Amino acid sequence: MKHRVLALAGGVGGAKLAAGLAHLLEDKLAVLVNTGDDFEHLGLHVSPDLDTVVYTLAGLANPATGWGLAGESWAFMEQVEKLGGETWFRLGDRDLATHAIRTDRLRRGERLSAVTAQFCQKLGIAATVLPMTDDRVRTVVHSGVDDMPFQDYFVRRKCAPEVTGLSFEGADEATIVAGLDAVLGAGVEGGIEAVIVCPSNPWLSIAPILALPGLRERIAATGAPVIAVSPIVGGKAIKGPAAKIMRELGTKPSALGVARHYAGFLDGFVIDRLDASQADDIAALGMTVRVAQTVMSTPSDRVALARECLAFAAALTAAKTGSDQVPR
Amino acid sequence: MKHRVLALAGGVGGAKLAAGLAHLLEDKLAVLVNTGDDFEHLGLHVSPDLDTVVYTLAGLANPATGWGLAGESWAFMEQVEKLGGETWFRLGDRDLATHAIRTDRLRRGERLSAVTAQFCQKLGIAATVLPMTDDRVRTVVHSGVDDMPFQDYFVRRKCAPEVTGLSFEGADEATIVAGLDAVLGAGVEGGIEAVIVCPSNPWLSIAPILALPGLRERIAATGAPVIAVSPIVGGKAIKGPAAKIMRELGTKPSALGVARHYAGFLDGFVIDRLDASQADDIAALGMTVRVAQTVMSTPSDRVALARECLAFAAALTAAKTGSDQVPR
């Protein structure tokens, strides 16, 4: 088997840990990325999470915004404004190349996964980046008042509406991206060693991935430990509306709340030192807890957290083999 | 009737005279523009002639190239190249806004003429700019060896192939743009005063317009004098492959050759001073000849040639009214 680790990722936080893992694992890493926030804008197929992961792994991401490309220019947007086009979603001049080429190739019948693989090859990314599916899945945000496409909620309305629920249109009929077979090598001796759920928003970024029929089962069948890193630290989200959504959905924003959300899926959960007092309550949910420094402010933070995750997964595997004597 | 003059135009040379006419006529000018060179590139609907006319009328055209926008930047193209996309047709960052908005609106079912009108309004263009049709017409260049879409010939292969013929796919079934009715006001007292064929390539830019079923008849029915400005001066094209194509099609490149091509359609023909010796032979084709300074190097050249054309048309009308006593 080529790949040692599968990471599940959405946007900025997820991309950072994926970059840390890629630094350690290079082509032994595969990242399965949310496409529920994909949308069409100005006729272009935009894949925000996928692009954030690709740009971050390529070392091209804008460190200030977390999305888009570093050193981006905005001549296109200025002209769109002059021509009376929509400007609420900003597309940089360089970023546009990704969207235009992708849109063109998709219209010619290429699969999103194939287009993404070409981009990764061109940008020198050794890791395998897989959109979760080549089918169309669209995250819809429900509020008490109306239902919104995800980017309407996230960008146009700046996460202001109260979220009463989420749905993933098309997920029930979507097929998991074909490339995952080669990554998981289900049941094969020496197969994948760990599945790592990155600190992306569990409701907006990870839930669409886990909504794909058969994905949880495919992951479980590998026998590899499944661990997640809490995106909530000290009761707050590092970035984005995760804490706000937890409150709106009736859960106190905390690492424990995230652990409850993931209960049954995870073998291990990484929480920040700030949240160490929640370790016993989380362990009571049936998962092993590891306390670590999880906030990634610098590139070396990403690598340190990635190393922590790999060590944690190895420890879980060792404990399982030692206690259960179940051959993997 | 609002409009006094209809101009037929293709690319750079045509756009320059159209700008001169617009300077004099403001909202009394309508320009009917070739769309046979429209094509899809990177999934975008590109309308090169239409954009050249719009940008030139808006005072935004790049004076060095004749196409595209002045002060353009190229970040998009640089990134397209990095991502392995096609780079033979160059789209500037600002220019892209036109293509992206147009493509999006066309896909939503808007007509090209409506999108163009919106652009003109946003860019402060008083003249009416009409794509020749809202239907799909595509110029195909035939060589002895193969048939090429126009932009393949014009940009990718830099007009190198020998042209053995041209065809305008879809022209036979295309409907003249609806907005032309309001411009022509056929047969109405005080209707259009002149139809001016700008010095665009007769085979590549004007022929597709005249290939639309009924267009020649519609123009003739107005009773207005039809005049053209020769794009060939001193046996050479000011810009582009007109002279080369004339040779390849078996005609010596000259103002006379262009006049022969237009014979039966024109009442008057404007030739450059350099070509004054051809005046008698051209007049023998049944059209009135006017000798003028036709090369437009400066903005005031454009206005001077426009003024010359308007005076010529007025003289033709006066002569016709005086001699025939036919009420218009």
Interface residues (C-beta under 8 A of the other chain):
Chain A: L42 G43 L44 L69 E72 S73 A75 F76 M77 E78 Q79 V80 K82 L83 G84 G85 G92 D93 R94 D95 L96 A97 T98 A100 I101 T103 D104 R107 Q118 F119 K122 L123
Chain B: L42 G43 L44 L69 E72 S73 A75 F76 M77 E78 Q79 V80 K82 L83 G84 G85 G92 D93 R94 D95 L96 A97 T98 A100 I101 T103 D104 R107 Q118 F119 K122 L123
